[in-house]
Amino acid sequence: MRKYVNILNKEVHLGLIVMFCVILLLSSVLATIYYTKTIDHQARIITDGKIQTYTDAGCTLVLNSHDWGDFNTSAGDDVKTLDFYLRNEGNTGINVTWRASGFTTYNQTGVQYETSSWKLNLVKVSGIETALRPENDTTPTKVSLSAGAFAHLKFYLTAIDSSAPEDFSFQTSFSSHND
């Protein structure tokens, strides 16, 4: 058996050709391993629409919680209000929606959250009061706030006529969106 091959009129040993092909293949593999750099990336889009609630129009007294006190339903519905101001603390315009938890249903017709003894609704005060539909409504109301702007809002909490004595707690939340 002949161990030589003619390449360009020269005899080349077959082992040398095989060794050259192996070296070429290994170099390609090693170059891929050693010369490929992968970088993992993470990214997210955020809104800079930071919001805060205040009890005063000057936006100096932060509102984090509120004790509504006692309600007396012996003479009919007892309604209390909470005026507050929602301010865009960010540097971009935003749309704000709201929702409440702790209530059993949401009545779209009355634009209010309800339990058997309580009702809660939110209005925007700007000359006239306009009821604001929350996030879970089919057409939620968005309060648009430019950077640094605020909106005057008011909660109405109603204890329903002849309700049995009970303690009640709930939460409201506001979410900002850039949409």
C-alpha positions as CSV (number, residue, x, y, z in Angstrom):
1,M,0.0,0.0,0.0
2,R,1.3,3.4,-1.0
3,K,1.4,6.0,1.7
4,Y,2.1,9.0,-0.6
5,V,-0.3,11.2,-2.6
6,N,0.7,13.5,-5.5
7,I,-0.2,17.1,-4.9
8,L,0.9,19.6,-7.4
9,N,3.4,17.1,-8.9
10,K,4.9,16.4,-5.5
11,E,4.7,13.4,-3.3
12,V,3.2,14.1,0.1
13,H,2.9,11.6,2.8
14,L,-0.7,10.7,3.6
15,G,-0.1,10.9,7.4
16,L,1.1,14.5,6.9
17,I,-2.2,15.4,5.1
18,V,-4.3,13.7,7.9
19,M,-2.3,15.5,10.5
20,F,-2.7,18.8,8.7
21,C,-6.5,18.3,8.6
22,V,-6.7,17.4,12.3
23,I,-4.7,20.5,13.2
24,L,-6.9,22.6,11.1
25,L,-10.0,21.2,12.6
26,L,-8.7,21.5,16.2
27,S,-7.6,25.1,15.6
28,S,-11.1,26.0,14.4
29,V,-12.7,24.4,17.4
30,L,-10.2,26.1,19.8
31,A,-10.6,29.4,18.1
32,T,-14.4,29.2,18.5
33,I,-14.0,28.3,22.2
34,Y,-11.3,30.8,23.0
35,Y,-12.4,33.7,20.8
36,T,-16.1,33.6,21.5
37,K,-17.3,35.8,24.4
38,T,-20.9,35.7,25.5
39,I,-22.3,38.5,27.7
40,D,-25.5,38.0,29.6
41,H,-27.8,41.0,29.7
42,Q,-30.9,41.9,31.7
43,A,-33.0,45.0,31.1
44,R,-36.4,46.4,31.9
45,I,-38.4,49.4,31.0
46,I,-39.6,51.3,34.0
47,T,-41.6,54.5,34.4
48,D,-40.2,57.3,36.4
49,G,-43.7,58.1,37.4
50,K,-43.3,58.0,41.1
51,I,-46.5,59.0,42.9
52,Q,-47.2,60.1,46.4
53,T,-50.4,61.0,48.4
54,Y,-50.7,64.1,50.6
55,T,-53.3,65.5,52.9
56,D,-52.7,69.1,51.9
57,A,-52.6,71.1,48.7
58,G,-49.0,72.1,49.3
59,C,-48.1,68.4,49.1
60,T,-46.1,68.5,52.4
61,L,-48.0,66.1,54.7
62,V,-47.7,62.5,53.4
63,L,-50.8,60.3,53.7
64,N,-50.0,56.7,54.4
65,S,-53.0,55.6,56.4
66,H,-56.3,57.0,57.7
67,D,-58.5,56.1,60.6
68,W,-62.1,56.8,59.6
69,G,-63.3,56.7,63.1
70,D,-66.8,55.5,64.2
71,F,-69.9,55.4,62.0
72,N,-73.4,55.6,63.4
73,T,-76.1,54.0,61.1
74,S,-79.0,54.2,63.5
75,A,-80.4,57.3,61.7
76,G,-79.6,56.2,58.1
77,D,-76.4,56.0,56.0
78,D,-73.4,57.6,57.6
79,V,-71.0,59.1,55.0
80,K,-67.5,60.4,55.7
81,T,-65.0,61.9,53.2
82,L,-61.3,62.0,52.9
83,D,-59.8,64.8,50.8
84,F,-56.2,64.1,49.6
85,Y,-53.8,65.1,46.8
86,L,-52.1,62.7,44.4
87,R,-48.8,64.0,43.1
88,N,-46.5,62.8,40.3
89,E,-43.0,62.9,41.9
90,G,-41.3,61.7,38.8
91,N,-40.0,63.5,35.7
92,T,-42.3,62.0,33.1
93,G,-46.0,62.3,32.5
94,I,-48.0,59.4,33.8
95,N,-51.5,58.0,33.9
96,V,-52.7,56.8,37.3
97,T,-55.4,54.2,38.1
98,W,-56.7,53.0,41.4
99,R,-58.2,49.9,43.1
100,A,-59.4,48.9,46.6
101,S,-59.1,45.6,48.4
102,G,-61.2,44.3,51.3
103,F,-64.6,44.8,49.6
104,T,-66.6,41.9,48.3
105,T,-67.9,43.4,45.0
106,Y,-67.5,46.3,42.6
107,N,-70.7,47.9,41.4
108,Q,-70.1,49.5,37.9
109,T,-73.4,51.3,37.9
110,G,-72.7,53.0,41.3
111,V,-69.0,53.3,40.5
112,Q,-68.3,52.0,43.9
113,Y,-66.8,49.1,45.9
114,E,-69.3,47.4,48.2
115,T,-69.8,45.0,51.1
116,S,-73.1,44.3,52.8
117,S,-72.4,47.2,55.2
118,W,-70.0,49.6,53.4
119,K,-69.6,51.5,50.1
120,L,-66.5,53.3,48.8
121,N,-66.1,55.5,45.8
122,L,-63.4,58.0,44.6
123,V,-64.0,61.3,42.9
124,K,-61.7,63.8,41.3
125,V,-62.4,67.3,42.5
126,S,-61.8,70.0,39.9
127,G,-64.6,72.5,40.2
128,I,-67.1,69.6,40.0
129,E,-66.7,66.1,41.4
130,T,-66.2,63.3,38.8
131,A,-66.4,59.7,39.9
132,L,-63.3,57.7,39.0
133,R,-63.7,54.1,37.8
134,P,-61.0,51.8,39.3
135,E,-58.7,49.4,37.5
136,N,-61.0,46.4,37.6
137,D,-63.8,48.3,35.8
138,T,-64.2,47.5,32.1
139,T,-63.3,51.1,31.3
140,P,-61.1,52.4,34.2
141,T,-60.5,56.1,34.6
142,K,-56.9,57.2,34.2
143,V,-55.8,60.4,36.0
144,S,-53.2,62.0,33.8
145,L,-50.4,63.9,35.6
146,S,-47.5,65.7,34.1
147,A,-44.2,65.7,36.0
148,G,-44.7,67.5,39.3
149,A,-48.4,67.9,38.9
150,F,-51.0,66.9,41.4
151,A,-54.8,66.1,41.4
152,H,-57.3,66.8,44.2
153,L,-59.2,63.6,45.0
154,K,-61.8,62.6,47.6
155,F,-62.9,59.2,49.0
156,Y,-66.4,58.7,50.1
157,L,-66.9,55.9,52.6
158,T,-70.5,55.1,53.5
159,A,-71.7,52.9,56.4
160,I,-75.1,51.6,55.2
161,D,-78.3,52.2,57.2
162,S,-79.0,49.7,60.0
163,S,-75.8,47.7,59.5
164,A,-74.7,45.5,62.4
165,P,-71.8,46.8,64.4
166,E,-68.4,45.7,62.9
167,D,-64.9,46.8,62.4
168,F,-63.8,47.2,58.8
169,S,-60.4,47.6,57.2
170,F,-59.5,47.9,53.6
171,Q,-56.7,49.2,51.3
172,T,-56.5,51.4,48.3
173,S,-53.7,51.5,45.9
174,F,-52.7,53.8,43.0
175,S,-50.6,52.6,40.1
176,S,-48.8,54.8,37.6
177,H,-48.4,53.8,33.9
178,N,-46.8,55.5,30.9
179,D,-49.6,54.5,28.6
